[in-house]
Amino acid sequence: MVLRNLIVIVLEQLPYVICIYIGLYMLSSEVRSLISCISVSIQKQSR
């Protein structure tokens, strides 16, 4: 019975977890592209 309640709670929280995970993934890819862009601009300036 306790296990079933736990599964229900997990299933209710799952959409939020997926949302957060996708948000973090997109944020990290944005940060990566930003860092690569900054490094390219720094290399252009140093030349």
Residue pairs with C-beta under 8 A, 6 or more apart in sequence:
none
